[in-house]
Amino acid sequence: MTSSDLYPVSRLAAVQEATAKAGLDALLLTPGPDLRYVSGYDAKPLERLTCLVVPASGEAYMMVPRLELPAAEASPASRLGLEFVAWDETDDPYAIAAARLGRPAKVGLADRMWAMSTLRFREVLPGTEQVLAGSVLRELRMRKSPAEVAALREAGEAIDGVHRQVPELLRAGRTEREVARDIAEAILASGHATVDFVIVASGPNGASPHHDVSDRVIQAGEPVVVDIGGQLHNGYCSDSTRTYSVGEPPAGFAAYYEVLRQAQEAACQAVRPGVSCESIDAAARDVIAAAGYGEYFVHRTGHGIGIETHEEPYIVSGNGEPMEPGFAFSVEPGIYLPGRHGARIEDIVVCTDDGFERLNNTPRELVVV
């Protein structure tokens, strides 16, 4: 894969078409996932304005601080035939952008635009309605191209390699933080550019789905939830959870872990074009509820993934969005018993033309180390 595969020149025209169809006059994309998705430019988020202006019709251009111009020109954005509008330290880039835009009725702002920039655009474009650019980009970003699926597959294989090392790192007497440090080093050594998160949740900490790490010493006979992920140099993300036991698990744990494994499998098997996101959530939730653990599954079943770890579609009750080939998302049911322990199994899954493909392939059975 090359940057031209992941960030094709044709994407800009598709975004312009979607912008016009949505009734917007332009998208204003500052540094963050939206800008990178459209242009391939992983711009630094600075107080100096960098902004890709994508009008519904006409030529797109990139506002860029002059000192950042070399980086912009060296990025994949240079292939788009954009005009780079470099501004100097004494210029007002918002006023320059506003003068070029004229009097737009409605613009879409990058979902993660800083409030500082949002308010300045509101000031220089009085009377212009501001909406989220995600209202335009979501349909494009949810449907992963073959190249994007390949990038996510590469990320999945890389994080699988890290999980294969975890049994060597987990042992009684080590702290969660010590294990997490070693895992973070392994994530970078696996080819990731960044470590986005490392959760090592031992014993009662495993009952907190978003526990981070602590100085708690891991004890013999304890389950440990390990949820890890990062971003490859190409911008695409990994995310996978496995649950381990340091020695034989406590009484009752293996039984509810097997319920969880069956729930995760049921949700994966439910994936195919046309089924709703909420029905996949229900497939996992029904298994867990039938076994008497329904109240202990406290979060959605999954989230989309791409150039962000969490993006649409969300696999949750109330989301009737039908699956389409190219949708990529996590399937990660969990059972959490407060004060005792917890478990989660997470794979990244892609909806295919006739079913699904798992992008994580390490064992889902309980691993006793």
C-alpha positions in Angstrom: 0.0 0.0 0.0 1.1 3.5 -0.7 -0.3 6.9 0.4 -1.9 7.2 -3.0 -3.9 4.0 -2.3 -5.0 5.1 1.2 -5.5 8.8 0.4 -6.5 8.8 -3.3 -6.7 12.0 -5.4 -10.3 11.0 -6.2 -11.4 11.4 -2.6 -11.4 15.2 -2.8 -13.9 15.2 -5.7 -16.1 12.8 -3.7 -16.0 15.1 -0.7 -16.9 18.1 -2.9 -19.8 16.2 -4.3 -21.0 15.1 -0.8 -20.7 18.7 0.4 -22.9 20.0 -2.4 -25.4 17.2 -1.8 -25.6 18.1 1.9 -26.5 21.7 1.0 -23.2 23.1 2.4 -21.2 25.8 0.7 -17.8 24.5 2.0 -16.0 22.3 4.5 -13.3 23.9 6.7 -10.9 21.2 7.8 -8.3 21.9 10.4 -5.6 19.5 11.7 -7.1 16.2 12.8 -8.7 13.0 11.4 -11.0 14.8 8.9 -8.1 16.8 7.3 -5.9 13.7 7.1 -8.7 11.6 5.7 -9.4 14.0 2.8 -5.9 15.1 2.0 -3.4 12.7 3.6 -1.8 15.6 5.5 -1.1 14.8 9.1 -0.8 18.4 10.1 0.4 19.6 13.5 -2.4 21.1 15.6 -1.0 24.6 16.3 -2.4 28.0 17.4 -1.5 29.0 13.8 -4.3 28.2 11.4 -3.9 25.3 9.0 -7.2 24.8 7.1 -8.2 22.9 4.0 -11.1 24.7 2.5 -13.2 22.5 0.3 -15.9 24.5 -1.5 -19.0 22.7 -2.9 -17.9 24.0 -6.3 -14.7 25.5 -7.4 -11.1 24.8 -6.4 -10.1 23.6 -2.9 -7.1 25.3 -1.2 -5.1 24.9 1.9 -4.5 27.8 4.3 -1.1 27.1 5.9 1.4 29.1 8.0 4.4 30.0 5.9 6.7 28.1 8.3 4.6 25.0 7.8 4.5 25.3 4.0 7.4 22.8 3.4 5.7 20.2 5.5 2.4 20.7 3.7 4.1 20.5 0.3 5.9 17.3 1.2 2.7 15.6 2.4 0.3 13.6 0.2 -1.8 16.7 -0.1 0.6 17.9 -2.7 -0.8 15.3 -5.1 -4.2 16.9 -5.0 -3.3 20.0 -7.2 -4.2 22.3 -4.3 -3.3 25.9 -4.0 -1.3 26.3 -0.8 -2.2 29.8 0.5 0.7 30.6 2.8 0.2 33.3 5.4 2.7 35.3 7.3 2.9 36.1 11.0 1.3 39.5 10.7 -1.6 38.2 8.6 -5.1 37.2 9.8 -5.6 33.9 8.1 -9.3 33.8 9.2 -10.0 37.0 7.4 -8.1 35.8 4.3 -10.2 32.6 4.2 -13.4 34.6 4.8 -12.6 37.0 1.9 -12.1 34.0 -0.4 -15.2 32.3 0.7 -17.5 35.3 0.2 -20.8 35.0 2.1 -21.5 31.3 2.6 -24.8 30.4 4.1 -23.6 27.1 5.7 -20.2 25.6 6.3 -19.1 22.3 7.8 -16.3 22.5 10.4 -13.9 19.7 11.2 -15.4 17.6 14.1 -12.3 18.2 16.2 -11.7 21.8 15.3 -10.5 23.7 18.3 -13.0 26.1 19.9 -10.5 28.9 19.3 -10.8 28.4 15.5 -14.5 27.7 15.6 -15.2 31.1 17.3 -12.9 33.0 15.0 -14.6 31.6 11.9 -17.9 32.5 13.5 -16.6 36.1 13.9 -15.3 36.5 10.4 -18.3 34.8 8.8 -21.3 36.5 10.5 -24.6 34.9 9.7 -23.0 31.7 8.4 -24.5 28.6 9.9 -21.9 26.2 11.2 -22.4 22.4 11.3 -20.1 19.4 11.8 -18.1 18.3 8.7 -18.8 14.8 10.0 -22.4 15.1 8.7 -20.8 15.1 5.2 -17.8 12.8 5.8 -19.4 10.1 7.9 -20.8 8.2 4.8 -17.4 8.2 3.1 -15.4 7.4 6.2 -17.6 4.4 7.3 -17.2 2.6 3.9 -13.5 1.5 3.9 -11.9 0.9 0.6 -9.9 -2.3 -0.1 -6.7 -0.3 0.6 -8.1 0.9 3.9 -9.2 -2.6 4.9 -5.7 -3.8 4.0 -4.2 -1.1 6.2 -6.5 -2.2 9.1 -5.5 -5.8 8.5 -1.9 -4.8 8.8 -2.6 -3.0 12.0 -4.5 -6.1 13.3 -1.6 -8.4 12.5 0.8 -6.0 14.3 -1.2 -5.8 17.5 -1.8 -9.6 17.4 2.0 -10.0 17.5 2.0 -7.9 20.7 -0.7 -10.0 22.3 1.4 -13.1 21.6 4.1 -11.6 23.8 1.8 -10.7 26.7 2.0 -14.2 28.3 5.8 -13.7 28.7 5.2 -10.3 30.4 2.4 -11.2 32.8 3.4 -12.8 36.1 2.6 -12.5 39.7 4.6 -9.9 41.6 4.8 -7.4 38.7 2.8 -4.2 38.7 0.3 -3.3 36.1 2.5 -0.3 35.2 5.6 -2.5 34.7 3.7 -4.8 32.4 2.1 -1.8 30.5 5.6 -0.3 29.9 6.8 -3.5 28.3 3.7 -3.8 26.2 4.1 -0.2 25.0 7.6 -0.9 23.9 6.4 -4.0 22.0 3.7 -2.0 20.3 6.3 0.4 18.9 8.6 -2.4 18.0 5.7 -4.1 16.1 5.7 -1.2 13.5 3.2 1.2 15.2 4.1 4.9 15.0 2.3 5.6 18.3 0.9 3.9 21.3 -2.6 5.1 21.7 -3.6 3.2 24.9 -2.5 0.3 27.1 -5.0 -1.1 29.6 -3.7 -3.6 32.1 -6.5 -4.3 34.5 -5.8 -7.0 37.1 -8.2 -8.5 39.6 -10.8 -6.0 40.8 -9.5 -3.4 38.3 -10.7 -5.7 35.5 -14.3 -4.7 36.5 -13.6 -1.2 35.3 -13.9 -1.2 31.5 -11.6 1.9 31.0 -9.2 1.2 33.8 -5.7 2.4 32.7 -2.8 1.1 34.7 -1.8 1.5 38.3 1.0 0.4 40.7 -1.2 -2.5 41.9 0.9 -5.7 42.1 -0.6 -8.6 40.1 -1.5 -11.6 42.2 -1.4 -15.3 41.4 -4.9 -16.6 40.5 -6.1 -13.2 39.1 -7.6 -12.5 35.7 -6.0 -9.6 33.8 -7.8 -7.7 31.0 -5.3 -6.3 28.4 -6.7 -3.8 25.9 -4.1 -2.3 23.6 -3.8 -0.3 20.4 -1.9 2.2 18.4 -1.6 3.9 15.0 0.6 2.8 12.2 2.7 5.2 10.2 0.0 5.2 7.5 -2.6 6.6 9.9 -4.7 3.5 10.5 -5.3 2.1 13.9 -5.3 -1.2 15.9 -7.4 -2.2 18.9 -7.7 -5.6 20.5 -8.5 -7.0 23.9 -7.7 -10.3 25.4 -8.2 -11.6 28.9 -5.5 -13.6 30.7 -5.3 -15.4 34.0 -2.1 -15.5 36.0 -2.4 -19.1 37.2 -5.7 -20.9 37.6 -8.6 -18.3 37.7 -10.9 -17.9 40.7 -14.0 -20.0 41.1 -16.8 -19.1 38.7 -14.6 -17.0 36.4 -14.1 -19.7 33.7 -17.9 -20.2 33.5 -18.8 -16.6 32.8 -15.8 -16.2 30.5 -17.2 -19.0 28.3 -20.5 -17.1 28.2 -18.6 -14.0 27.1 -16.7 -16.0 24.4 -20.0 -17.3 23.0 -21.5 -13.8 23.0 -18.5 -12.4 21.1 -18.8 -15.2 18.6 -22.6 -14.7 18.2 -22.1 -11.0 17.5 -19.4 -11.7 14.9 -21.6 -14.4 13.2 -24.4 -11.8 13.0 -22.4 -9.5 10.7 -23.4 -9.4 7.1 -24.7 -6.7 4.7 -28.1 -5.3 5.6 -28.3 -6.2 9.2 -28.5 -3.3 11.6 -25.7 -2.2 13.9 -28.1 -2.6 16.9 -28.9 -6.2 15.9 -25.2 -7.1 16.3 -25.2 -5.5 19.7 -28.3 -7.5 20.6 -26.7 -10.8 19.4 -24.0 -10.4 22.1 -26.2 -8.9 24.7 -28.9 -11.6 24.5 -26.3 -14.4 25.2 -25.0 -12.6 28.2 -28.4 -11.7 29.5 -29.7 -15.3 29.1 -26.9 -16.5 31.3 -27.8 -14.0 34.1 -25.0 -11.4 33.5 -27.0 -8.8 31.6 -26.5 -6.1 34.2 -22.8 -6.6 34.1 -22.4 -5.8 30.4 -22.3 -2.0 30.8 -21.2 -0.6 27.4 -21.9 -0.8 23.7 -20.7 -3.9 21.8 -18.4 -1.9 19.5 -17.2 1.1 17.6 -16.0 1.9 14.1 -12.2 2.1 13.5 -10.1 3.6 10.8 -7.8 6.7 11.1 -9.4 7.1 14.5 -9.7 4.3 17.1 -13.3 5.3 17.8 -15.4 6.5 14.8 -18.7 5.5 13.2 -20.5 3.2 13.0 -21.2 2.5 16.6 -22.5 -1.0 17.5 -25.1 -0.1 20.0 -28.9 -0.3 20.7 -30.7 2.5 18.9 -28.4 2.5 15.9 -30.5 1.1 13.0 -27.8 1.9 10.4 -27.6 -1.2 8.1 -24.3 -2.9 7.6 -22.5 -2.4 4.3 -19.4 -4.0 2.8 -16.4 -2.1 4.1 -17.8 -1.2 7.5 -15.0 -1.8 10.0 -15.6 -2.0 13.7 -14.9 -3.7 17.0 -16.9 -6.5 18.5 -16.0 -6.3 22.2 -18.6 -7.5 24.7 -17.6 -7.6 28.4 -18.7 -8.8 31.7 -17.7 -6.8 34.8 -18.3 -7.9 38.4 -17.7 -4.9 40.7 -15.1 -5.5 43.3 -14.1 -8.9 42.0 -12.9 -9.1 38.3 -14.0 -8.7 34.7 -13.3 -9.9 31.2 -13.5 -8.6 27.6 -12.8 -10.1 24.2 -12.3 -7.7 21.3 -11.7 -8.2 17.6 -11.8 -5.8 14.8 -14.3 -7.0 12.2 -15.0 -6.0 8.6 -18.3 -6.5 6.9 -17.7 -8.3 3.5 -20.0 -8.9 0.6 -21.4 -12.1 2.2 -20.4 -12.0 5.9 -17.4 -10.8 7.8 -13.7 -11.0 8.2 -11.9 -10.9 11.6 -8.8 -8.8 11.5 -7.5 -10.1 14.9 -6.7 -13.8 15.1 -5.0 -14.6 18.4 -6.8 -17.2 20.6 -10.1 -16.1 22.2 -10.1 -18.8 24.8 -8.9 -17.8 28.2 -5.1 -17.8 28.3 -3.7 -19.1 31.5 -0.1 -18.0 32.1 
